Amino acid sequence: MKDRFKLEQLWSWVLKVRSAAGDTGKKGGLQLGRFWSTVVAFLVIYLIVKWVIPLVSRWLTGLPFPLPVPGTLALFYMILAVAALYVYISFSEERLEEFLVPIRRLLLGLYGARTRTVVLAVIPLFIGWQVYSATVPKISSPTSLRIQHPSSNFPKDMEALKNPLMNPGDAEVDKFIEEAKANSVQFIPEAAEEIEKVKGKYDNILGFIPTEPVQTFLKDLKAGNINREKAKQALREKYLFEGRILYAMNCRACHGDSTAGDGPMADGFRLRPINFTENGTIETIVEGYTFWRVSNGGRGLPPEATPWDSAMPVWKADIPDEYRWRIIMAEYELAQKTPRQPEKLAEAEGKKE
């Protein structure tokens, strides 16, 4: 609602300016010829792209910095502006003739020989300077470096947060064992389609998961020799299976099948998704940070993340906590990485051993 109100205010201002301009023309105010009105229109478009859009973006988003239009996109806009002005001018012989009058007068020296000489000297010098500035090699440090894992607003109480699905409680394991005995293990609704494909093909619904922990658990279950620790491992494999489905539904398009940042949409972003299979990415951060990062997306990053803004959505608005933990399990497993242990926690565990 707030953004809509701001847009309505901006549109109201544009209408007022347009109305004022129309009133000035009707009252016989300043009249520009076709040539100079075209020049002014071009300059106004350039100012809007260069200055107004960044200022309006800062106003609409509430960020402490403007969002400039990328140079390539600005050039594209200006080319479109030139093309549109050319079509407008050449639409009729009268407009074209009116536009060319000042140019012809300048070339004929009707504004003075000195004026013609200055203008004809300045134009090629200006174009030459622009070409030189665009092509000359520049040696300069980047305005800002990319911070791969910005964390100035990362809640400290989440640093020791562990994935609860990696260590299910006794009650959860007991429930899983009872469901497995009755061949009625419950999967998330998103897995229903995959479950339907294998329904009836196995003695137990868990049979389609080929990993060793699940198959070992099913053998023990059939023999009546149930081991709680093996059941816990099988339950983790079930969570991992569900996590892969959720990853494919919500993350694969950008992060790719193997979390290498090569999904079909990856090239469409200013900043490609990070390759999680490389050393120095998700294995350098604790699980609590991964959960916080997935939950809050690009909009939750602190100011030092700019200008390398992430396009990741705020997943906590659409995906519940237990689903996000499943996705994180899948991400680490697909990337063949393990999360970093918090230093204090790692020291405490080392002392216990």
C-alpha atoms as a printed R data frame, in Angstrom:
    type eleno elety resid chain resno      x       y       z
1   ATOM     1    CA   MET     A     1  0.000   0.000   0.000
2   ATOM     2    CA   LYS     A     2  2.847   2.369   0.850
3   ATOM     3    CA   ASP     A     3  4.566   1.797  -2.520
4   ATOM     4    CA   ARG     A     4  1.248   2.257  -4.348
5   ATOM     5    CA   PHE     A     5  0.674   5.579  -2.550
6   ATOM     6    CA   LYS     A     6  4.129   6.769  -3.582
7   ATOM     7    CA   LEU     A     7  3.482   5.818  -7.214
8   ATOM     8    CA   GLU     A     8  0.161   7.673  -7.145
9   ATOM     9    CA   GLN     A     9  1.950  10.758  -5.749
10  ATOM    10    CA   LEU     A    10  4.563  10.550  -8.509
11  ATOM    11    CA   TRP     A    11  1.924  10.189 -11.233
12  ATOM    12    CA   SER     A    12 -0.001  13.156  -9.801
13  ATOM    13    CA   TRP     A    13  3.160  15.264  -9.996
14  ATOM    14    CA   VAL     A    14  3.730  14.229 -13.630
15  ATOM    15    CA   LEU     A    15  0.162  15.228 -14.541
16  ATOM    16    CA   LYS     A    16  0.593  18.629 -12.863
17  ATOM    17    CA   VAL     A    17  3.815  19.311 -14.784
18  ATOM    18    CA   ARG     A    18  2.156  18.243 -18.024
19  ATOM    19    CA   SER     A    19 -0.843  20.490 -17.340
20  ATOM    20    CA   ALA     A    20  1.394  23.445 -16.499
21  ATOM    21    CA   ALA     A    21  3.336  22.944 -19.724
22  ATOM    22    CA   GLY     A    22  0.108  22.900 -21.718
23  ATOM    23    CA   ASP     A    23 -1.140  26.079 -20.052
24  ATOM    24    CA   THR     A    24  2.120  27.870 -20.840
25  ATOM    25    CA   GLY     A    25  1.802  27.002 -24.516
26  ATOM    26    CA   LYS     A    26 -1.793  28.227 -24.636
27  ATOM    27    CA   LYS     A    27 -0.903  31.555 -23.019
28  ATOM    28    CA   GLY     A    28  1.705  32.239 -25.662
29  ATOM    29    CA   GLY     A    29  4.675  31.714 -23.366
30  ATOM    30    CA   LEU     A    30  8.105  30.570 -24.445
31  ATOM    31    CA   GLN     A    31  7.798  28.912 -27.866
32  ATOM    32    CA   LEU     A    32 10.578  26.562 -28.981
33  ATOM    33    CA   GLY     A    33 11.112  25.601 -32.576
34  ATOM    34    CA   ARG     A    34 11.034  21.998 -33.700
35  ATOM    35    CA   PHE     A    35 14.826  21.664 -33.484
36  ATOM    36    CA   TRP     A    36 15.222  23.026 -29.963
37  ATOM    37    CA   SER     A    37 12.147  21.234 -28.618
38  ATOM    38    CA   THR     A    38 13.697  17.978 -29.875
39  ATOM    39    CA   VAL     A    39 17.016  18.809 -28.198
40  ATOM    40    CA   VAL     A    40 15.239  19.666 -24.932
41  ATOM    41    CA   ALA     A    41 13.190  16.443 -25.087
42  ATOM    42    CA   PHE     A    42 16.373  14.403 -25.560
43  ATOM    43    CA   LEU     A    43 18.071  16.137 -22.604
44  ATOM    44    CA   VAL     A    44 15.006  15.633 -20.390
45  ATOM    45    CA   ILE     A    45 14.963  11.908 -21.197
46  ATOM    46    CA   TYR     A    46 18.676  11.681 -20.389
47  ATOM    47    CA   LEU     A    47 18.201  13.483 -17.071
48  ATOM    48    CA   ILE     A    48 15.314  11.173 -16.167
49  ATOM    49    CA   VAL     A    49 17.378   8.063 -16.894
50  ATOM    50    CA   LYS     A    50 20.527   9.398 -15.241
51  ATOM    51    CA   TRP     A    51 19.156  11.159 -12.157
52  ATOM    52    CA   VAL     A    52 15.385  10.945 -11.697
53  ATOM    53    CA   ILE     A    53 15.038   7.147 -11.858
54  ATOM    54    CA   PRO     A    54 17.759   6.556  -9.208
55  ATOM    55    CA   LEU     A    55 16.215   9.195  -6.919
56  ATOM    56    CA   VAL     A    56 12.701   7.794  -7.352
57  ATOM    57    CA   SER     A    57 13.983   4.257  -6.727
58  ATOM    58    CA   ARG     A    58 15.506   5.387  -3.439
59  ATOM    59    CA   TRP     A    59 12.233   7.068  -2.489
60  ATOM    60    CA   LEU     A    60 10.091   4.037  -3.385
61  ATOM    61    CA   THR     A    61 12.304   1.357  -1.816
62  ATOM    62    CA   GLY     A    62 13.277   3.313   1.289
63  ATOM    63    CA   LEU     A    63 16.913   2.226   0.848
64  ATOM    64    CA   PRO     A    64 19.702   4.557   2.036
65  ATOM    65    CA   PHE     A    65 21.180   4.660  -1.475
66  ATOM    66    CA   PRO     A    66 19.860   5.219  -5.033
67  ATOM    67    CA   LEU     A    67 19.590   2.391  -7.567
68  ATOM    68    CA   PRO     A    68 21.284   3.668 -10.746
69  ATOM    69    CA   VAL     A    69 20.275   2.507 -14.203
70  ATOM    70    CA   PRO     A    70 23.058   0.243 -15.577
71  ATOM    71    CA   GLY     A    71 25.154   1.914 -18.295
72  ATOM    72    CA   THR     A    72 24.180  -0.560 -21.015
73  ATOM    73    CA   LEU     A    73 20.491  -0.174 -20.209
74  ATOM    74    CA   ALA     A    74 20.823   3.639 -20.154
75  ATOM    75    CA   LEU     A    75 22.455   3.505 -23.613
76  ATOM    76    CA   PHE     A    76 19.608   1.297 -24.833
77  ATOM    77    CA   TYR     A    77 17.048   3.806 -23.533
78  ATOM    78    CA   MET     A    78 18.811   6.713 -25.255
79  ATOM    79    CA   ILE     A    79 18.982   4.834 -28.561
80  ATOM    80    CA   LEU     A    80 15.250   4.216 -28.296
81  ATOM    81    CA   ALA     A    81 14.752   7.922 -27.509
82  ATOM    82    CA   VAL     A    82 16.726   8.953 -30.625
83  ATOM    83    CA   ALA     A    83 14.752   6.501 -32.752
84  ATOM    84    CA   ALA     A    84 11.433   7.783 -31.378
85  ATOM    85    CA   LEU     A    85 12.411  11.439 -31.935
86  ATOM    86    CA   TYR     A    86 13.544  10.639 -35.474
87  ATOM    87    CA   VAL     A    87 10.208   8.959 -36.273
88  ATOM    88    CA   TYR     A    88  8.347  11.946 -34.810
89  ATOM    89    CA   ILE     A    89 10.388  14.506 -36.778
90  ATOM    90    CA   SER     A    90 10.337  12.646 -40.096
91  ATOM    91    CA   PHE     A    91  6.629  11.831 -39.870
92  ATOM    92    CA   SER     A    92  5.832  14.740 -42.143
93  ATOM    93    CA   GLU     A    93  7.718  17.007 -44.560
94  ATOM    94    CA   GLU     A    94  6.669  20.097 -42.584
95  ATOM    95    CA   ARG     A    95  8.159  18.845 -39.318
96  ATOM    96    CA   LEU     A    96 11.375  17.771 -41.029
97  ATOM    97    CA   GLU     A    97 11.757  21.100 -42.791
98  ATOM    98    CA   GLU     A    98 11.094  23.006 -39.569
99  ATOM    99    CA   PHE     A    99 13.675  20.865 -37.754
100 ATOM   100    CA   LEU     A   100 16.336  21.458 -40.422
101 ATOM   101    CA   VAL     A   101 15.908  25.253 -40.568
102 ATOM   102    CA   PRO     A   102 18.375  26.096 -37.710
103 ATOM   103    CA   ILE     A   103 20.921  23.602 -39.060
104 ATOM   104    CA   ARG     A   104 20.794  25.112 -42.557
105 ATOM   105    CA   ARG     A   105 21.016  28.637 -41.169
106 ATOM   106    CA   LEU     A   106 24.104  27.627 -39.162
107 ATOM   107    CA   LEU     A   107 25.826  26.038 -42.165
108 ATOM   108    CA   LEU     A   108 25.063  29.068 -44.329
109 ATOM   109    CA   GLY     A   109 26.609  31.313 -41.700
110 ATOM   110    CA   LEU     A   110 23.426  33.249 -41.031
111 ATOM   111    CA   TYR     A   111 24.178  33.129 -37.278
112 ATOM   112    CA   GLY     A   112 27.638  34.494 -37.970
113 ATOM   113    CA   ALA     A   113 30.796  32.932 -39.384
114 ATOM   114    CA   ARG     A   114 32.424  32.813 -35.947
115 ATOM   115    CA   THR     A   115 29.453  30.916 -34.455
116 ATOM   116    CA   ARG     A   116 29.547  28.403 -37.299
117 ATOM   117    CA   THR     A   117 33.288  27.842 -36.831
118 ATOM   118    CA   VAL     A   118 32.934  27.303 -33.072
119 ATOM   119    CA   VAL     A   119 30.016  24.882 -33.407
120 ATOM   120    CA   LEU     A   120 31.666  22.863 -36.192
121 ATOM   121    CA   ALA     A   121 34.848  22.627 -34.115
122 ATOM   122    CA   VAL     A   122 33.178  21.763 -30.799
123 ATOM   123    CA   ILE     A   123 30.945  18.948 -32.110
124 ATOM   124    CA   PRO     A   124 33.757  16.683 -33.469
125 ATOM   125    CA   LEU     A   125 35.929  17.492 -30.444
126 ATOM   126    CA   PHE     A   126 33.110  16.465 -28.104
127 ATOM   127    CA   ILE     A   127 32.465  13.235 -30.029
128 ATOM   128    CA   GLY     A   128 36.197  12.479 -30.110
129 ATOM   129    CA   TRP     A   129 36.478  13.066 -26.372
130 ATOM   130    CA   GLN     A   130 33.559  10.720 -25.686
131 ATOM   131    CA   VAL     A   131 35.100   7.995 -27.858
132 ATOM   132    CA   TYR     A   132 38.479   8.488 -26.200
133 ATOM   133    CA   SER     A   133 36.986   8.370 -22.696
134 ATOM   134    CA   ALA     A   134 35.096   5.176 -23.502
135 ATOM   135    CA   THR     A   135 38.085   3.346 -25.020
136 ATOM   136    CA   VAL     A   136 41.136   4.542 -23.063
137 ATOM   137    CA   PRO     A   137 42.334   1.932 -20.507
138 ATOM   138    CA   LYS     A   138 41.538   2.972 -16.943
139 ATOM   139    CA   ILE     A   139 43.418   1.891 -13.833
140 ATOM   140    CA   SER     A   140 41.255   2.277 -10.786
141 ATOM   141    CA   SER     A   141 40.262   0.220  -7.782
142 ATOM   142    CA   PRO     A   142 36.666  -1.012  -7.629
143 ATOM   143    CA   THR     A   143 34.252   1.263  -5.831
144 ATOM   144    CA   SER     A   144 33.216  -1.613  -3.619
145 ATOM   145    CA   LEU     A   145 34.150  -5.259  -3.279
146 ATOM   146    CA   ARG     A   146 31.653  -8.049  -3.150
147 ATOM   147    CA   ILE     A   147 31.028  -9.411   0.320
148 ATOM   148    CA   GLN     A   148 30.047 -13.013  -0.304
149 ATOM   149    CA   HIS     A   149 28.382 -13.556   3.064
150 ATOM   150    CA   PRO     A   150 27.357 -10.148   4.504
151 ATOM   151    CA   SER     A   151 26.400 -10.601   8.115
152 ATOM   152    CA   SER     A   152 26.289  -7.280   9.955
153 ATOM   153    CA   ASN     A   153 22.576  -7.802  10.666
154 ATOM   154    CA   PHE     A   154 22.810 -11.575  11.216
155 ATOM   155    CA   PRO     A   155 21.206 -12.362  14.605
156 ATOM   156    CA   LYS     A   156 23.932 -13.674  16.913
157 ATOM   157    CA   ASP     A   157 21.508 -16.028  18.657
158 ATOM   158    CA   MET     A   158 21.182 -17.933  15.371
159 ATOM   159    CA   GLU     A   159 24.906 -18.678  15.134
160 ATOM   160    CA   ALA     A   160 24.597 -21.921  17.125
161 ATOM   161    CA   LEU     A   161 21.340 -22.917  15.428
162 ATOM   162    CA   LYS     A   162 21.401 -26.513  14.184
163 ATOM   163    CA   ASN     A   163 19.179 -28.222  11.658
164 ATOM   164    CA   PRO     A   164 16.617 -30.052  13.839
165 ATOM   165    CA   LEU     A   165 15.957 -32.596  11.083
166 ATOM   166    CA   MET     A   166 19.536 -33.850  11.277
167 ATOM   167    CA   ASN     A   167 18.961 -35.087  14.817
168 ATOM   168    CA   PRO     A   168 15.278 -36.045  15.210
169 ATOM   169    CA   GLY     A   169 13.951 -36.565  18.736
170 ATOM   170    CA   ASP     A   170 12.934 -39.916  20.226
171 ATOM   171    CA   ALA     A   171  9.225 -39.204  19.840
172 ATOM   172    CA   GLU     A   172  9.706 -38.383  16.180
173 ATOM   173    CA   VAL     A   173 11.754 -41.543  15.590
174 ATOM   174    CA   ASP     A   174  9.198 -43.717  17.415
175 ATOM   175    CA   LYS     A   175  6.399 -42.268  15.294
176 ATOM   176    CA   PHE     A   176  8.419 -42.988  12.149
177 ATOM   177    CA   ILE     A   177  8.995 -46.595  13.241
178 ATOM   178    CA   GLU     A   178  5.290 -47.146  13.873
179 ATOM   179    CA   GLU     A   179  4.369 -45.645  10.504
180 ATOM   180    CA   ALA     A   180  6.969 -47.845   8.783
181 ATOM   181    CA   LYS     A   181  5.551 -50.953  10.478
182 ATOM   182    CA   ALA     A   182  2.076 -50.054   9.245
183 ATOM   183    CA   ASN     A   183  3.451 -49.124   5.810
184 ATOM   184    CA   SER     A   184  1.889 -45.666   6.172
185 ATOM   185    CA   VAL     A   185  4.862 -43.295   6.344
186 ATOM   186    CA   GLN     A   186  3.650 -39.738   5.780
187 ATOM   187    CA   PHE     A   187  5.444 -37.600   3.193
188 ATOM   188    CA   ILE     A   188  4.975 -33.912   2.480
189 ATOM   189    CA   PRO     A   189  2.158 -33.184  -0.015
190 ATOM   190    CA   GLU     A   190  4.696 -31.952  -2.587
191 ATOM   191    CA   ALA     A   191  6.082 -35.506  -2.783
192 ATOM   192    CA   ALA     A   192  2.694 -37.054  -3.599
193 ATOM   193    CA   GLU     A   193  3.356 -37.159  -7.345
194 ATOM   194    CA   GLU     A   194  6.653 -39.020  -6.912
195 ATOM   195    CA   ILE     A   195  5.116 -41.415  -4.380
196 ATOM   196    CA   GLU     A   196  2.240 -42.175  -6.764
197 ATOM   197    CA   LYS     A   197  4.710 -43.329  -9.429
198 ATOM   198    CA   VAL     A   198  6.095 -46.120  -7.222
199 ATOM   199    CA   LYS     A   199  2.973 -47.004  -5.273
200 ATOM   200    CA   GLY     A   200  2.496 -50.768  -5.166
201 ATOM   201    CA   LYS     A   201  5.963 -51.563  -6.546
202 ATOM   202    CA   TYR     A   202  7.527 -52.175  -3.132
203 ATOM   203    CA   ASP     A   203  6.498 -54.094  -0.026
204 ATOM   204    CA   ASN     A   204  7.025 -50.923   1.995
205 ATOM   205    CA   ILE     A   205  6.454 -47.392   0.736
206 ATOM   206    CA   LEU     A   206 10.008 -46.498   1.832
207 ATOM   207    CA   GLY     A   207 11.452 -49.098  -0.528
208 ATOM   208    CA   PHE     A   208 11.817 -46.685  -3.436
209 ATOM   209    CA   ILE     A   209 14.483 -44.706  -1.539
210 ATOM   210    CA   PRO     A   210 17.632 -46.622  -2.592
211 ATOM   211    CA   THR     A   211 20.077 -45.299   0.018
212 ATOM   212    CA   GLU     A   212 21.779 -47.746   2.366
213 ATOM   213    CA   PRO     A   213 20.315 -46.380   5.650
214 ATOM   214    CA   VAL     A   214 16.746 -46.844   4.385
215 ATOM   215    CA   GLN     A   215 17.334 -50.281   2.910
216 ATOM   216    CA   THR     A   216 19.124 -51.462   6.071
217 ATOM   217    CA   PHE     A   217 16.276 -50.149   8.220
218 ATOM   218    CA   LEU     A   218 13.680 -51.981   6.085
219 ATOM   219    CA   LYS     A   219 15.615 -55.252   6.371
220 ATOM   220    CA   ASP     A   220 15.782 -54.911  10.149
221 ATOM   221    CA   LEU     A   221 12.099 -53.953  10.227
222 ATOM   222    CA   LYS     A   222 11.163 -57.080   8.271
223 ATOM   223    CA   ALA     A   223 13.273 -59.245  10.563
224 ATOM   224    CA   GLY     A   224 11.695 -57.649  13.639
225 ATOM   225    CA   ASN     A   225 15.080 -56.365  14.780
226 ATOM   226    CA   ILE     A   226 14.543 -52.594  14.969
227 ATOM   227    CA   ASN     A   227 17.495 -50.388  15.850
228 ATOM   228    CA   ARG     A   228 16.627 -46.858  16.929
229 ATOM   229    CA   GLU     A   229 19.837 -45.344  15.566
230 ATOM   230    CA   LYS     A   230 19.309 -46.964  12.161
231 ATOM   231    CA   ALA     A   231 15.707 -45.755  12.203
232 ATOM   232    CA   LYS     A   232 16.955 -42.222  12.852
233 ATOM   233    CA   GLN     A   233 19.308 -42.474   9.877
234 ATOM   234    CA   ALA     A   234 16.466 -43.699   7.661
235 ATOM   235    CA   LEU     A   235 14.275 -40.829   8.843
236 ATOM   236    CA   ARG     A   236 17.010 -38.386   7.854
237 ATOM   237    CA   GLU     A   237 17.076 -39.961   4.403
238 ATOM   238    CA   LYS     A   238 13.311 -39.419   4.150
239 ATOM   239    CA   TYR     A   239 13.768 -35.744   5.039
240 ATOM   240    CA   LEU     A   240 16.561 -35.520   2.470
241 ATOM   241    CA   PHE     A   241 14.328 -37.019  -0.233
242 ATOM   242    CA   GLU     A   242 11.661 -34.424   0.551
243 ATOM   243    CA   GLY     A   243 14.311 -31.693   0.593
244 ATOM   244    CA   ARG     A   244 15.424 -32.604  -2.919
245 ATOM   245    CA   ILE     A   245 11.851 -32.294  -4.177
246 ATOM   246    CA   LEU     A   246 11.444 -28.887  -2.520
247 ATOM   247    CA   TYR     A   247 14.843 -27.803  -3.877
248 ATOM   248    CA   ALA     A   248 13.822 -28.810  -7.403
249 ATOM   249    CA   MET     A   249 10.550 -26.889  -7.071
250 ATOM   250    CA   ASN     A   250 11.908 -23.668  -5.567
251 ATOM   251    CA   CYS     A   251 15.685 -23.446  -6.089
252 ATOM   252    CA   ARG     A   252 16.805 -25.484  -9.101
253 ATOM   253    CA   ALA     A   253 15.848 -22.836 -11.688
254 ATOM   254    CA   CYS     A   254 18.597 -20.543 -10.394
255 ATOM   255    CA   HIS     A   255 21.031 -22.750  -8.459
256 ATOM   256    CA   GLY     A   256 21.031 -25.686 -10.892
257 ATOM   257    CA   ASP     A   257 20.707 -29.453 -10.479
258 ATOM   258    CA   SER     A   258 23.955 -29.775  -8.522
259 ATOM   259    CA   THR     A   259 23.854 -26.358  -6.759
260 ATOM   260    CA   ALA     A   260 26.625 -25.150  -9.088
261 ATOM   261    CA   GLY     A   261 24.779 -21.884  -9.793
262 ATOM   262    CA   ASP     A   262 24.087 -22.936 -13.396
263 ATOM   263    CA   GLY     A   263 20.305 -23.180 -13.453
264 ATOM   264    CA   PRO     A   264 18.344 -22.168 -16.581
265 ATOM   265    CA   MET     A   265 17.599 -18.720 -15.087
266 ATOM   266    CA   ALA     A   266 21.113 -18.048 -13.732
267 ATOM   267    CA   ASP     A   267 22.291 -15.970 -16.697
268 ATOM   268    CA   GLY     A   268 19.329 -13.625 -16.359
269 ATOM   269    CA   PHE     A   269 20.631 -12.043 -13.161
270 ATOM   270    CA   ARG     A   270 23.134  -9.257 -12.688
271 ATOM   271    CA   LEU     A   271 24.767 -11.480 -10.084
272 ATOM   272    CA   ARG     A   272 24.804 -15.206 -10.859
273 ATOM   273    CA   PRO     A   273 23.976 -17.572  -7.991
274 ATOM   274    CA   ILE     A   274 27.074 -18.734  -6.135
275 ATOM   275    CA   ASN     A   275 28.505 -22.149  -7.021
276 ATOM   276    CA   PHE     A   276 27.980 -24.136  -3.808
277 ATOM   277    CA   THR     A   277 30.173 -26.993  -5.057
278 ATOM   278    CA   GLU     A   278 33.272 -24.780  -4.862
279 ATOM   279    CA   ASN     A   279 35.342 -24.613  -1.719
280 ATOM   280    CA   GLY     A   280 34.826 -21.462   0.300
281 ATOM   281    CA   THR     A   281 31.070 -21.113  -0.183
282 ATOM   282    CA   ILE     A   282 28.419 -22.811   1.970
283 ATOM   283    CA   GLU     A   283 30.940 -24.949   3.823
284 ATOM   284    CA   THR     A   284 32.422 -21.773   5.338
285 ATOM   285    CA   ILE     A   285 29.174 -20.713   7.028
286 ATOM   286    CA   VAL     A   286 27.216 -22.199   9.909
287 ATOM   287    CA   GLU     A   287 23.794 -23.741   9.395
288 ATOM   288    CA   GLY     A   288 22.152 -20.903  11.304
289 ATOM   289    CA   TYR     A   289 23.468 -18.379   8.775
290 ATOM   290    CA   THR     A   290 22.316 -20.547   5.856
291 ATOM   291    CA   PHE     A   291 18.830 -20.765   7.363
292 ATOM   292    CA   TRP     A   292 18.748 -16.984   7.989
293 ATOM   293    CA   ARG     A   293 20.025 -16.269   4.474
294 ATOM   294    CA   VAL     A   294 17.453 -18.537   2.793
295 ATOM   295    CA   SER     A   295 14.673 -17.162   5.000
296 ATOM   296    CA   ASN     A   296 15.312 -13.457   4.375
297 ATOM   297    CA   GLY     A   297 16.517 -13.583   0.767
298 ATOM   298    CA   GLY     A   298 18.140 -10.666  -1.032
299 ATOM   299    CA   ARG     A   299 15.906  -8.039   0.592
300 ATOM   300    CA   GLY     A   300 17.123  -9.049   4.037
301 ATOM   301    CA   LEU     A   301 20.784  -8.359   3.294
302 ATOM   302    CA   PRO     A   302 22.582  -5.459   5.018
303 ATOM   303    CA   PRO     A   303 23.733  -2.333   3.096
304 ATOM   304    CA   GLU     A   304 27.278  -3.667   2.577
305 ATOM   305    CA   ALA     A   305 25.820  -6.299   0.218
306 ATOM   306    CA   THR     A   306 25.246  -3.520  -2.346
307 ATOM   307    CA   PRO     A   307 25.872  -3.165  -5.259
308 ATOM   308    CA   TRP     A   308 26.010  -6.958  -5.520
309 ATOM   309    CA   ASP     A   309 22.351  -7.347  -4.669
310 ATOM   310    CA   SER     A   310 20.965 -10.869  -4.566
311 ATOM   311    CA   ALA     A   311 17.721 -11.644  -6.382
312 ATOM   312    CA   MET     A   312 16.768 -14.466  -4.011
313 ATOM   313    CA   PRO     A   313 13.177 -14.181  -2.750
314 ATOM   314    CA   VAL     A   314 12.224 -13.860   0.915
315 ATOM   315    CA   TRP     A   315 11.411 -17.539   1.302
316 ATOM   316    CA   LYS     A   316 10.103 -17.266   4.863
317 ATOM   317    CA   ALA     A   317  7.027 -15.594   3.362
318 ATOM   318    CA   ASP     A   318  6.176 -18.661   1.258
319 ATOM   319    CA   ILE     A   319  7.955 -21.704   2.707
320 ATOM   320    CA   PRO     A   320  7.528 -22.877   6.324
321 ATOM   321    CA   ASP     A   321 10.530 -23.445   8.602
322 ATOM   322    CA   GLU     A   322 10.508 -27.242   8.402
323 ATOM   323    CA   TYR     A   323 10.492 -27.089   4.596
324 ATOM   324    CA   ARG     A   324 13.413 -24.641   4.536
325 ATOM   325    CA   TRP     A   325 15.428 -26.981   6.767
326 ATOM   326    CA   ARG     A   326 14.730 -29.823   4.322
327 ATOM   327    CA   ILE     A   327 15.946 -27.659   1.428
328 ATOM   328    CA   ILE     A   328 19.137 -26.795   3.320
329 ATOM   329    CA   MET     A   329 19.765 -30.517   3.908
330 ATOM   330    CA   ALA     A   330 19.413 -31.088   0.166
331 ATOM   331    CA   GLU     A   331 21.689 -28.167  -0.717
332 ATOM   332    CA   TYR     A   332 24.551 -29.441   1.406
333 ATOM   333    CA   GLU     A   333 24.059 -33.017   0.198
334 ATOM   334    CA   LEU     A   334 23.883 -32.066  -3.498
335 ATOM   335    CA   ALA     A   335 26.953 -29.848  -3.155
336 ATOM   336    CA   GLN     A   336 28.772 -32.590  -1.208
337 ATOM   337    CA   LYS     A   337 29.630 -30.109   1.536
338 ATOM   338    CA   THR     A   338 29.162 -29.940   5.283
339 ATOM   339    CA   PRO     A   339 28.341 -26.751   7.233
340 ATOM   340    CA   ARG     A   340 30.979 -25.062   9.365
341 ATOM   341    CA   GLN     A   341 30.719 -25.669  13.069
342 ATOM   342    CA   PRO     A   342 30.612 -22.588  15.338
343 ATOM   343    CA   GLU     A   343 34.021 -22.266  17.008
344 ATOM   344    CA   LYS     A   344 32.747 -22.326  20.605
345 ATOM   345    CA   LEU     A   345 30.450 -25.255  19.862
346 ATOM   346    CA   ALA     A   346 33.248 -27.161  18.145
347 ATOM   347    CA   GLU     A   347 35.563 -26.588  21.130
348 ATOM   348    CA   ALA     A   348 32.864 -27.814  23.556
349 ATOM   349    CA   GLU     A   349 32.278 -30.960  21.516
350 ATOM   350    CA   GLY     A   350 36.035 -31.590  21.361
351 ATOM   351    CA   LYS     A   351 36.295 -31.420  25.176
352 ATOM   352    CA   LYS     A   352 33.413 -33.890  25.591
353 ATOM   353    CA   GLU     A   353 35.280 -36.426  23.462
